[in-house]
Amino acid sequence: MYSNGGPATNGSLVVCFGEMLIDFVPSVSGVSLAEAPAFEKAPGGAPANVAVGISRLGGSSAFIGKVGDDDFGHMLADILKKNKVNNSGMRFDQNARTALAFVTLRSDGEREFMFFRNPSADMLLHESELDVNLIKQASIFHYGSISLIEEPCKSAHLAAMAIAKKSGSILSYDVNLRLPLWPSEDAARDGIMSIWDQADVIKVSEDEITFLTRGDDPYDDNVVLKKLFHPNLKLLLVSEGPDGCRYYTQQFKGRVPAVKVKPVDTTGAGDAFVGGILSVLASDTNLYKVTSIGQALKQLVTWLFCDLEVIGSSRGNNRKYVGTGRLPTFEIWFRD
């Protein structure tokens, strides 16, 4: 089944491919999943979060993925539409349910996940269901690694990348490692790296660098440049949580410190960061070529922190996002 989305906008369109699901988050913070007294449902999925973030920042975005032909799936499609994200690339599976995930930020600062996908609809997207015309309109085609785990979604993912690349799109890759979803650590490492050399823009975290390099120092520029920077890569971003981010291009490298603020909830912070970066890059796809990218990143991060009051609120109670240099989840941006 197909969704009814508005027409895509040419030029600066960012098409996000992958999973969209329902996150269940505890009604109180700082507890384990077992300790949570109750849960609230919230839209989630990194590619969908990024698409909504770009739209909230005034950009043009679309989402391609599959959900169940159930109440949750149609709710997610409606949420994208309400947030002015083109959802015409969504598909609905009549035999599989929309994916569910339980996620919490424990008092020790560690996130805890529990996924229900056996299989879920997002894993069952077929190449034949791709909205090829929508992909061809993308100035940036963005994706993660979760859609590489299982067939037939893996083949659909690879086909969509090929279409986008042939059409001249910039390929944007956020590692977004979710190790419990992979059969093994080696499978995760191999799967993530299998498409590494095709990306033009990559975002990776310090922890993900350590995982992908089998324990190397994520703060060592030599490690990053020798093991992760490939000849065709235009921009590599390393997120450092409360410390900001580093950036690497073929001509230069640098670092942008984060604004120090008090955290409320860091879930989805990486998606917020990627959405901000891609919204800027979509407006000027040659930005990575100039030495002013450091200043552009600095302005972007500062603007996002200063204007969070305008673009986000938390679960309807208007808590301001003054977190430790991390941006708020777009799951919260979904909820005005």
N, C-alpha and C positions, 0 to 999 in steps of 0.2 A: 504494500500500500504506500501511497505517496502523500507528502504533506503539501499544503498550499502556502507557499512563501511569496513574498514580493519579488519584483525583478531585481537582479543584481546591478550594481553600479560599476561601470567600467573604470579603468584607470587605477584607482587606489584600493580596490577590493582585496581584502584578506580572507581567504577561504581556510577554515579550520576543519581538520579531518580527525575523526576518532570517536571516543566514547563520551556519552552523556548519560548520567545516572542519577539516582536519588541517594543523597547522603543523609544518614541519620546521625545527628549530633546530640550529645547530652544536654539536658536542660540546665545543667550547672557545669562550671568549668573546673578543671584541675582534678578530674576523677578518671579512673579506668573505666572501660566499657562495662565491666561487671559491677562496678560501684554506682553507675549512673542510675538515678531514680526514674528518669524518663528521657525520651528522645524526641527531638523535633526534626521533621523532614525538611530537606533543603536541596535545591538543584545542584548538581556537581558534575565532575568530569573536566579534566584540565583543558582540552581543546574548546569545549563549550564555554568554560569560564573565560578563556582568552577572547573568544568571539564577542561575548557580552561586554567585556572590558573595553575592547576596541570601539564598539558601538557607543558605550557610555562616554568615551573620550571624544566622540564626534566623528569617528571614522566609519568606514563601510566594511561590514563583515558578513560572512555566511558560514553556516555549519553543515557538514556532511557527516552522517553517521546513522546508526540504526537503533531504534528503541522497540519495546514491545507494543503491540496493539492493545494496550491496556490503559487504565486511568493515569498511571504515572507517566507513561510514554506520551500521551496526548497533553498532559499537563506540562511536560518539558517543552514540547513543540510550541505550546501557547506562550510559555515564558520567553522563549527566544523571539517570537513574533512581537510580544509586548515590549521587548528591549530592542526592537528594530534590527534584529539579526535575521538575515534571509535564511529561512528554514526549508527552502524548496528541495534541498538535497537530503532531507531526512527520509528514512524509510521505516515502515512499521511491520514487525514480524508477528504473524498471527499464532505462531507456535512456541515462541519464547518470550520470557518476561523481560521487562526493563531491569537493568542491573541495579543492585542495592549495595551500599557500603555503609558500615558503621565506623565512625572516626571520632577520636577524642584526643585532646591535648592533656596529658597527665600532669600532675603537680611537679614531676621531675623534668618537665619540658619535652619529653619524648611523645611523639605521636603514635597512636595505636590504631590499626586498621583491621576490619573484618569484612571480607567481600563475599557476596552471594552472586555467583555467575557460573551456573553449571548445566548448560551454557546460558548466558544471557544474550539478549538480542544484539547487542553491539558486536559480539563475536561472530555473528552470522551474516554480516554484510557481504554480498557477492559483488564481484567485478561488474557483472551485468546490471547491477542496480546503481552504479555510479552516475551522477549527473555530470556527464562529460562537458557539456556546454558551460556549466557553472565553473568547473575547474579551469577551463580554458580562459575564463575572464579574470582569473586571479593575478594580481600583481605580486602577491605573496601567498604561497601555499604552506600552511603550518600544520604540524603533526607532532605526535609523541611516539612513545615506544610500546604502549600497551596494546595498540592495534596490530602489533607484529607477533603477538604471542600465539595466536591460534588461527587456523584456517576455518572458513574461507576469508576472514577479514584481512589476514596477512597478504593474500594475493590481491585483494581489492586495494589495500594500502599501497603496495608496490606499483600497481597499475595506475593509480591516481597520481603518484609521484612522477611516473614516466610521462603522463599526459601533461602535467603542470610544467615539467622541465622542458618538454618539446614546445610548449606554448610560450616559453620565455619567462615563466614565473620564477621568483626567488623562492628557494626551498628553505623553510625555517623548521628547525628540529629542537624540541625540548625533551631531554632525556626522560625526565619524570619517572625515575626508577621506582617500581612497586614490586619488590623482590618476591613477596608471597604469591604473586600471580604467575610467576614463571616456574617451570618444572624444576629448575636448579639454578645455582649461581652461574655455572658455566653457560647454560642455555640463555640466561639473561644477558650475560656479557657478550656472547656471540651474536645474539639477536640484535642488541642495541648497536653494536659495531658493524653489523652487516650492511647498514645503509649510511654509515658515518661519512664516507667520502663523497656522497652525493649532495649533502646539504651545503647551502651557501651561508646560512646563519645557524649557529648552534648555541643553545643555552644549557649549561651544566652547573651543578652545585659542587661544593668542595667534597662532600661525602660521595657524590657520584664519581668524581675524579679518582678518589681513593679506591672505590670499587672497580672501576674500569681499568685502572693501572695496576691492580692487585697489590695495593698497599703503598704506592708511592706518595710522596709529599704533595698535596694539592696546591700548596703555596709556592712551589718551586716552578719558576717560569720555564726552566729547561724541560721539566717533566711535561708541562702543558704543551709547549711548542714542539717537542720531539715526538710525543706520543699521541697528541690529540689534534694538533693543527695540521690540516692536510693542504696540499697545493691549491685546491680550488676554493677553499674556505674564505669567505669575505669578512666574516665577523664571528668571533668566538667570545661568548660572555660567560664569566664565572661568577655565580652569585655567592656571596659570603655572609648571608643572613644579616645580623646586626652590624657587620663591618662594612657593608656596601657591596661593590662588585668590581671585577677586573674586566678589561676588554683587550682583545688582541685582533689585529688586522694584518694584512700582508706587509704593511709599511710601518706600523707603530703599535704600541701597546700602552696601557695606562690603568689607572685605578680611580674609582669615584667613591669616597666615603659616604656612609649613610648618615642621615639625620638621626640623632639619638632621641628616642621617644619611648614611652612606656607601652609595652605590648598588651593587647587585649586578646587577640586570637591570631596566630600566624598561619593557620590552615589556608592553603591557596595563595600564600604570599608570592610564590614563584609565578603563578599564573597571572597575578596582578602585574608583576614586573614585566613578564613577556608581553602582556597586552599593551602596556605603556610603550615598550620598545617598538613593537610592530606598528602601533598607531603612528609613531613618529617616522619610522622607516618607510611606511606606505606613502607618506606625504613627500618623501624624498628618498627614492631607492638608491641614490648615489651617496648617501650620507656617510657610509662607511669608508668612502674613498678619501675623505678630507681629514686633516689633523684636528679639526674642531669637534670630532665625535666625542671626545672627552667632555668638552663643554656642553655638547648637546645632551649627553647622558646626565651630567650634573644638573642641568636645567630641568630635565625630565624628572629625575628623582626628587629634586627640591619642589617642583610644581606639584607632583603627586602628593607629597607629604603635606604641603601647605593647603591643598584643595580637597583633601579627603572629606572635609565637612560637607563639601558640595556634592561629591560623587558617591558617597557611601554612608550607610547607617547600619547599625547592627540589630537584626532581629526585631526591628520595630521600636527599639527603645532609645535610638539616637545616641548610642555610646560613640564618642569620638575616637578615631583611630590614631592614637599616638603610641605606636608600637616600637620596639627596639631596632629601628632601621628596617623593619620588614613592612611590606604593604599588606593591606587587608585582603581577605579572600573575595573573589568575585561572586562566591555563593552569597555573600552578604550584599554585594552590589545588586544581585537579583532582587533583593527584598528592600523595597523603599520604606 
